[in-house]
Amino acid sequence: MPVLNRIGSSLPPLLYAPRLRNAGRKKWTLMGATLLMALPFFVLAVTWFSIDQSRRPGWLPVLFLTCYTICFVGTGLNRLAFATVQGKLIRDNRRGRLMLISGLLGSLVAVTCSVILFPRWLGLPDHGFGWIFLVTAGGFIAAGLSAGFIAEPADVVGTERPRPRQVFHAAWRLFWDNPAFRRIAVVGMLFISVQLAFPHYQKLGRIHLDDADEGLHLMYWVVAQNIGFGVFSIVFGRIADSRGNRLAIRIQIFLLAAVPLVAILLASPLVRDGGRLFWIPFSFLGLTPLTCRTINNYVLELAPPSEHPRYISTLSLAMAVPFVVAPFVGLLVDLIGFPPVFVGVSVIVALGGLMTIGMSEPRRDEHLEETPPIGCPGTLQ
């Protein structure tokens, strides 16, 4: 599933980036991508309410994986369009404020819904999956429709339609010819390795929990992750605007590098009732999507406005590379256990933090080399 996640969220955005670049108004792509994210959840909700729960059909896993892939295609296009619209409309030293406001509001909504609705849903015979899917679809629909109200001036519509081979060649040129971009792309590849351990945190946390407590603690972990996201949005939004994204990225990555080690400690005999404290690493895992957004904001400062789609989509493709080994991480956990794997992930992420020490700060123009734009000017200068 992590492989499907990354393929869906990296390749389609890369291939679509030239078309987004040529579009007069990018907000319509943002709207369409967000509505696309709603579609698979709506299909799953209708399916779940329609089937006999005592005899689930054999095609259900196939439908789920298909919907999962479509969702992340939409997610990748959404991230590309959101970053492009943000890069066009929001000044460099105000993007942290946007991250702060959206992170805080999103966290409040998610936590409120989790606390009010999750206990009711988890108590249902089918654990409330149908309602979870339906409410999620409703949230994406509301978000997608709201994108249509963004006040975005029109760009000159471009006509360039590069072939897929040219798109991949342009992405490689960007990675190879631009040292500043190559460095942040490698930092992103190392940092995103923290997600390789994501499927295993719950399994590790449940080791010292009773079966009856698992559902309740799952809710606690979801709430903790969203609270962490909201709190860290306040902290790092301010740091990004006042001190630059480079410093924010550095602190975020070093904090995330410590999360696997904290999880191992809490699951060890050294900590009594460590499973009940597993909300701590989950709260810091809320940094992961925030760090992705901060890295995107850093890349927006590296790129001329007309090249934002190419830079962001190339970054997404680079950050998909570590997930090639995702299936082997699960095998290693089964073979050698959690501690060596989690320590290895921590070391890899920490290397990404160390690499930020040599990064340029675009806001100070620290000897940056610029990749020439390709084709039409695109966005407003």
ZIUR-V241935 format. One line per field, one symbol per residue. ss: DSSP state (h for helix, s for strand, l for the rest). phi: phi as a letter, one per 30 degrees, with the letter a starting at -180 (. if undefined). A space follows every 50 residues. Layout:
ss=???
phi=???
This chain:
ss=lhhhhhhhhhhhhhhhhhhhhhllllhhhhhhhhhhhhhhhhhhhhhhhh lllllllllhhhhhhhhhhhhhhhhhhhhhhhhhhhhhhllhhhhhhhhh hhhhhhhhhhhhhhhhhhhhhhllllllhhhhhhhhhhhhhhhhhhhlll lllllllllllllhhhhhhhhhhhhhhlhhhhhhhhhhhhhhhhhhhhhh hhhhhhhhllhhhhhhhhhhhhhhhhhhhhhhhhhhhhhhhhhlhhhhhh hhhhhhhhhhhhhhhhhllllllhhhhlhhhhhhhlhhhhhhhhhhhhhh hhllhhhhhhhhhhhhhhhhhhhhhhhhhhhhhhhhlhhhhhhhhhhhhh hhhhhhhhlllhhhlllllllllllllllll
phi=.eddedddcbdeddddedddddddbdddddddddddddeddddddddddc ddddbddddddddddddeddedddddddddddddddddccdedbdddddd ddddddddddddddddceedddddeciideddddddedddddddddddcd dbddcddcbdbddeddddddddddddccddddddddedddddddddcedc ddddddeccdedcddddededddddddeedddddddddddddcjdeddde deddddddddddddddddddcdhdddcddddddddddddddedddeddde ddcdedceddddddddddddeeddcedddddddddcjdeddddddddddd dddddddcddcedchdhdccdddciddiddc
